[in-house]
Amino acid sequence: MDPATDSGSSRRKVVLRLVSLALWGAVLAMFAVPAVREPSAGRVATALLFALLFVAANAQLVLVRWAGHRRVRQLNAKLRTSGYLSDEFDLPNRNYLLAELRREMPHAREHGSPFTLIVLSLDDFEGIRERRGEDFAQRARRAFVDVLQRVTRGSDFLAHLGGATFAVLLTECTREQAFNYLKRVPGTIGVSDGRRVYDVGVTARVSEYDMESLYATDVLRAAEEATPLRRKEEPRPWAEAA
């Protein structure tokens, strides 16, 4: 599912919750208004019963969501302490990616469905840090992460390899099909220092699993050492900030 679909699904869930609350409110009003206007033991009891049902049903929804968020937080904490999450972006790290590759490789060989690994990095990141300072470098990385999270589907696997280097595992995807993903990744990232916007170049390397490699480290190394692709956008020296 792509990010646009995820966003649409979230909006539908919000609309459904609002409609459900409105219906509950209408039913409750049907019993509460007569009980207030012409109170009787039966009407008051019925209105209180529906009020209790309303509170119980919505309390259950709140508890389920709270438990779900708590479970996610616990899982993230467990992954972080076990060395599978990046300390900087709460993304899977190199160890997690290698574990995912070990899981995906037998599936690819068994079904004859290759996967493609893309390694993306900001050009000359250390030089940028020296010339522009740590704050600018961190803004550049944060902007890069935001772009990658926006264009990467939930069914794909985005990992932080360290520094300003990231990897995307595209399952059941050939090298040629991977270019559809790369079309969504810009060749440069615009980063402001407060006065000007500087274009930071993005390098992309692509490697399709050849069904021969037996070790996940070899698959990752092949992607990291692949020839950089030529991108359309060329970084400009700078552009005035809007």
C-alpha positions in Angstrom: 0.0 0.0 0.0 1.5 3.4 -1.0 1.5 6.5 1.3 -1.5 8.0 -0.5 -3.6 4.9 0.1 -2.5 4.9 3.8 -3.6 8.5 4.1 -7.0 7.8 2.5 -7.5 4.8 4.8 -6.8 7.0 7.8 -9.3 9.6 6.7 -12.0 7.0 6.2 -11.4 5.6 9.7 -11.8 9.1 11.1 -15.0 9.6 9.2 -16.4 6.3 10.4 -15.6 7.1 14.0 -17.4 10.5 13.7 -20.4 8.9 12.1 -20.5 6.2 14.8 -20.4 8.9 17.5 -23.1 10.8 15.8 -25.4 7.8 15.6 -24.7 6.9 19.2 -25.5 10.5 20.2 -28.8 10.5 18.2 -29.9 7.2 19.8 -29.0 8.5 23.2 -30.9 11.7 22.6 -34.0 9.8 21.6 -34.2 8.3 25.0 -32.7 11.1 27.1 -35.0 13.9 25.8 -38.3 12.2 26.7 -36.9 11.1 30.1 -36.1 14.8 30.8 -39.4 16.2 29.5 -41.6 13.5 31.0 -39.6 11.7 33.6 -40.6 8.2 34.7 -38.8 5.3 36.2 -38.8 3.3 32.9 -37.7 6.2 30.7 -34.9 7.3 33.1 -33.7 3.7 33.5 -33.6 3.2 29.7 -31.8 6.5 29.1 -29.2 5.6 31.8 -28.8 2.1 30.2 -28.0 3.6 26.8 -25.7 6.1 28.4 -23.8 3.3 30.1 -23.6 1.4 26.8 -22.3 4.5 25.1 -19.6 5.0 27.7 -18.6 1.3 27.8 -18.3 1.0 24.0 -16.2 4.1 23.5 -14.1 3.3 26.6 -13.3 0.0 25.0 -12.2 1.6 21.8 -10.0 4.0 23.7 -8.5 1.1 25.7 -7.8 -0.9 22.5 -6.1 2.0 20.8 -4.1 2.7 24.0 -3.0 -0.9 24.3 -2.1 -1.0 20.6 0.1 2.1 21.0 1.7 0.7 24.1 2.4 -2.5 22.3 4.1 -0.6 19.5 6.2 1.4 22.0 7.2 -1.8 23.8 8.2 -3.4 20.5 10.2 -0.4 19.4 12.0 -0.4 22.8 12.7 -4.1 22.5 14.1 -3.7 19.0 16.2 -0.8 20.1 17.7 -2.5 23.0 18.4 -5.7 20.9 20.3 -3.6 18.4 17.8 -3.6 15.5 16.7 0.0 15.4 18.7 3.1 14.5 19.3 5.4 17.4 18.6 8.5 15.3 15.5 7.9 13.3 13.7 4.9 14.8 14.3 3.1 11.5 15.5 -0.5 11.1 19.3 -0.5 11.1 21.9 -2.6 9.3 21.4 -5.6 11.6 17.7 -5.5 11.0 18.2 -5.2 7.2 20.5 -8.2 7.2 18.0 -10.3 9.2 15.3 -9.3 6.7 17.5 -10.2 3.8 18.2 -13.7 5.4 14.4 -14.1 5.5 13.8 -12.9 2.0 16.5 -14.8 0.2 15.1 -18.4 0.6 11.7 -17.1 -0.5 13.1 -15.5 -3.6 15.0 -18.7 -4.5 12.0 -20.9 -3.9 9.5 -18.9 -5.9 11.9 -17.5 -8.5 10.8 -13.9 -7.5 13.9 -11.7 -7.1 14.0 -8.7 -4.9 16.0 -5.5 -5.4 18.0 -3.5 -2.9 18.5 0.2 -3.4 21.2 2.1 -1.4 20.6 5.9 -1.2 22.9 8.4 0.3 23.5 12.2 0.4 26.6 13.2 -1.6 29.7 14.2 0.3 27.9 14.3 3.6 31.0 14.7 5.7 32.1 17.6 3.5 28.7 19.2 4.0 29.1 18.8 7.8 32.5 20.4 7.7 31.5 23.3 5.4 27.9 24.0 6.7 28.0 22.8 10.3 26.3 20.0 12.3 22.9 21.7 12.4 22.7 22.0 8.6 23.9 18.4 8.2 21.2 17.2 10.6 18.5 19.1 8.7 19.7 17.6 5.5 19.4 14.1 6.9 16.0 14.8 8.4 14.7 16.1 5.1 16.1 13.1 3.3 14.4 10.7 5.7 11.1 12.5 5.3 11.3 12.1 1.6 12.2 8.4 1.8 9.4 7.7 4.2 6.9 9.5 2.0 7.8 7.6 -1.2 8.3 4.2 0.3 5.4 1.8 0.5 4.4 0.0 3.7 5.1 -3.3 2.0 8.7 -2.3 1.3 11.6 -2.1 3.9 13.4 1.1 4.6 16.5 0.9 6.8 19.2 3.4 8.1 22.7 2.1 7.4 24.4 4.9 9.3 25.4 8.5 8.6 23.4 9.7 5.6 23.0 6.3 3.9 19.8 4.4 3.7 18.6 1.2 2.0 15.2 0.2 0.6 14.4 -3.5 0.1 11.8 -3.9 -2.7 10.3 -7.3 -2.4 9.3 -9.3 -5.5 10.8 -6.5 -7.7 13.3 -6.7 -10.5 15.9 -4.1 -11.2 13.9 -2.6 -14.0 10.8 -2.4 -11.9 12.8 -0.7 -9.1 13.2 2.4 -11.4 9.5 3.1 -10.8 10.4 3.7 -7.1 13.5 5.8 -8.1 11.3 8.1 -10.2 9.7 9.2 -6.9 13.1 9.9 -5.2 14.4 13.3 -6.2 18.0 13.7 -7.4 18.6 16.6 -5.0 17.2 17.6 -1.6 16.7 21.3 -0.9 18.0 22.3 2.6 17.8 25.8 4.0 20.4 27.3 6.3 18.0 30.1 7.3 19.1 32.4 4.5 19.5 30.3 1.4 18.4 26.9 0.1 21.2 24.6 -0.9 20.7 21.6 -3.1 22.3 18.4 -1.7 22.8 15.6 -4.2 21.4 12.1 -3.8 23.3 9.1 -4.9 21.4 5.9 -5.8 22.9 2.4 -6.2 20.7 -0.6 -7.3 21.3 -4.3 -7.1 18.9 -7.1 -7.9 19.3 -10.4 -6.0 20.9 -12.9 -8.4 19.6 -16.0 -6.6 23.2 -17.2 -6.2 24.5 -15.3 -3.1 24.1 -17.3 0.0 25.0 -14.7 2.6 23.0 -11.5 3.4 26.3 -9.6 3.9 27.2 -10.4 0.3 23.8 -9.1 -1.0 24.2 -5.9 1.0 27.8 -5.4 -0.1 26.8 -5.8 -3.8 24.3 -3.0 -3.4 26.7 -0.7 -1.5 29.4 -1.3 -4.1 27.2 -1.0 -7.2 27.9 1.7 -9.7 26.1 4.9 -8.8 23.2 5.8 -11.2 23.2 9.0 -13.1 20.4 11.2 -11.9 18.5 13.9 -13.8 18.9 16.7 -11.3 22.3 18.3 -10.8 22.9 20.1 -7.5 23.0 23.9 -7.9 25.5 26.0 -5.9 22.5 27.5 -4.1 19.1 29.1 -4.6 17.6 31.9 -2.7 15.2 30.8 0.0 11.6 31.4 -0.7 
